Amino acid sequence: MNDIVKTLHAPYRSFKLTGRNFDTVADNAHVLSHLHFGGTDGSTVITDEVPANVWTAVADAQIDTAQYKFLSVGSSLLLDGTGDYIWCPDNDKWATWRTIDFWVRFNALPINTGYMFFYSQYATADERIGFNVYNSAGTYQYNFIARTGAVNVISVTKNSPGLVVNTWYHLALVHSGDDWMIFQGGTQCGITVTDTSPLPNIAAQIEIGRYGAASSYLNSWLAEYRISDIARWTTSFTPPNEAYPFKLPILHAPYRNFQITGV
């Protein structure tokens, strides 16, 4: 009998398998990290669909059920802009990412000449990478900077088509070969940047919501934060209209029973 794959879509509180010969894997291939930010209101537990990744919430960073992008998750990560961020330990795999994508809902936007960071690895002032939004006299810009050996080896700056508070936006930073692209709402911001420099392997933890020590905190809600080792988009696209799949069971026949409980 051929292997049987059953796809589950959230919400499900639990599933029960009886029989033999099955294992559990992530449905979404090429995922280095995947954060739904699901959970109970006020929780500081950050669960990654890649179990090896252990995230820590700092200050008031917490799960918030008052705001969510997708009902199937029913919550998001709340960062209040005054010391909140989450982090995950350093790993060589973080130098292999090709796409960072997520949903963001700003509670506030950066003040003039101010930054807010979506992603960073900051070892020293000369060894760091970061993806941020910047306010240039009222024009919001997305920036990605990779600096190593005291040199900015990669620099990508693109104007946003416009941002306001209390609106969900899908953002994606994509690295395909030597090409760099930033997308908002599935539409590419500006033109592709070509840079032959490799993405440096920075010896520092990942931080979402902060850049270096006490710097450039993000004031927003985040949902469906995913880091992938492939370029998921290289042209404009339609943003996802549902949460990315949760961890799924791969069933190998024979099995005797499959039971799902949920809402």
Buried (B, 14 or more C-beta within 10 A) or exposed (E): EEEEEBEBEBBEEEBEBEEEEBEEEBBBEBBBBBBBBBBEEEBBEBBBBBEEBEBEBBBBBBBBBEBBBBEBBBBBBBBBBEBBBBBBEBBEBBBBBBBBBBBBBBBBBBEEEBBBBBBBBBBEEEBBBBBBBBBBEEEBBBBBBBBBEEEEBBBBBBBBEEBEEEEBBBBBBBBBEEEBBBBBBBEBBBEBBEBEEEBBBBEBBBBBBBBBEEEBBBBBBBBBBBBBEBBBBBEEBEBBEEBBBBBBBBBBEEBEEBEEEEE
